[in-house]
């Protein structure tokens, strides 16, 4: 099976939908950020705080190269495709899927405490600051995300039933591309 790279803005459901879709397809699932945390022995938040974003992005590139040689579904970080080298690697070695979600839905998800606390860029932001950050950053990242081979609407993942239904739809789409 080819590697499937799920990309998109934080809060679009890469991990949530990726786990369920991998289960439907009977393939491995890896969250890139969790993989980096395991290898570094620190959380993404700690890496950002202790060493900065540039250091984290180097770890991310290295981890992505390693995962690109394996099969399964990989949920990438929201900024992963913004490095042209990463996007080229993912498109060369697998199937990239841009998970799209309306900006207002992303904002509402990222304002939830459980989302905010694990994202270094917004951890200390107010709800209004998160809204501004999301709108500005979505605009900057969209050209990078648009380089994905496929696009898939991941709006409907608010409940377990919706997530299962959406995962079945994504799995059906991927079956056409997975070898």
N, C-alpha and C positions, 0 to 999 in steps of 0.2 A: 504494500500500500504506500502511496505517496504521502509525504508530509503535508498536512493542511495547516496553514498559518492563519489564524483569526486575528484580524487587525481592526482597529477602530478606536474611537475616543473612550477614555475611562467612563465606565458606567453603561457602555453599550451592551454588555453581557458576554464578553469574550470568555470569561471563566465559567459563569453560570451556564451559558448555552453550550460551551465547549465540552464541559464535563458530561452533560446529558447526551449530547450528540455522539461523543466518543463511546458512551455506553450503548447507544442504539446501534452504532456501527461495529461494536465489539473490538475497538482498537484502543491503544494507550492514549492518555491525555496528560499533557504537561502544561502547567502555568509557568511561563518564562520567569516572572518575578519570583515565584516560589523556588524555582530551580536555582536562580541566582542566590537567593537567601540561603539555601541549603549548602551551596558551594562556598559561599563567603562566610557562613556562620554568623550572619547579621541580617536584620530585616532591611528592606529597601529604605525605610525611614532612617535607620541607623547609618546605612551606607551614605545616603544623601547628607545627613547631618555631620558625619565624621570626615567624609572625603570629597563631597560635592557631586554635582550632577555629571561632570565630565568623567570622573572615575567610574561612576555607575554605568555610564554609556559604554565605556570600554569593557566592563564586565558583561554587559548585555550583548555586545557584538560577539564576544568570545563564546558565551553560552548559546547564542543563536547558531553560530557555526557548528557547535557540537550537536545541537538538536536537529539541525537541518539534515544530518546524515541518518536520522532515525525515522521510523514511520509512526504515524499517529496524528493527533491533533495537538497543536501548540497554540495557546492563548498568549499573544504577545502584549507587551506593555503599550500604552497609548502612544508613546513617543518613538517606539521601535522603528516604524516605517519612515520616520523623518530623516533618518540617515540613509542616503542613497545606496550605500554599500549593503545595508541590511535588506532594503527592498529588492535590490538586484539579486541578492543571495536567495531570498525567499521565493521570488518569481522563477529563478533558475532551478531551484531544487524541489519545488513543490507547488501547491495550489494556494494562492492568497485569496482570502475572502474578507472583504470589507463589510463589517457589521454596521449597518446604518440605523440610527435612532434619532428622532426629532430632538433638536437642541433643548427645548423646554423639558422633555422627558429626561434627558441627561442631567440637566440642572436639578430636577427634583430628586433624582437618584443620588447624585453626589452631595446633596445637602443632608442626606441621612447620616447620622453619627457613625454608623458602621462603615460607610464608604469614605467619609471625610478623614477618619482617624488613620487609615492605612495609605493615604496618598499625600506624600510630602509637600507637593506644590500647593495643596489647598487645606492642609490640616488646621491651620490657624485662621482661615478666612471666615468672614461672616457669610450668610446666605447671599447677600447682595454682591459681595466680592466674588463668590463662587460663580454667580450668574454672569458677571462681567468677564471673569477668567474663561469660562466655558465658551461664551460667544466669541471672544477674541481668538482663543486657541483653536477652536473648531475651524474658523476661517483660515488660519495659518496652516493647519494640518491637512485640510481637505485635499489639496493638490497631491500630497504624498499618498493619502489613502486611496485616491482615485486611480493609482497605478496598479491596484489589485486586479487579479484576473477575473474575480467574481464579486458581485455585490449582493448583500442579503439583508432584508429588513428584520432587525432584532428588537423591535418595539415591544412585542407581546411576550414578556418573560416575567410579569409581575407576580404570577402565582405558579405553583408547581404544575398545575394542569396546562397553563399557557406555555410554560417552558417546555414541557414534554411535547406538546403539539408543534411548537416552533422547531424543536430539535428534530422531530420527524420530518418536517419540511426541509430543513437544512440537510439532513442525512440523505433524503431523496435527491436533492440537487447534487450533492457531493458524489453520490454513486455513479453519476454520469462522467465524472472526471477522475475518479480514483482507479488506479490500475493495480 
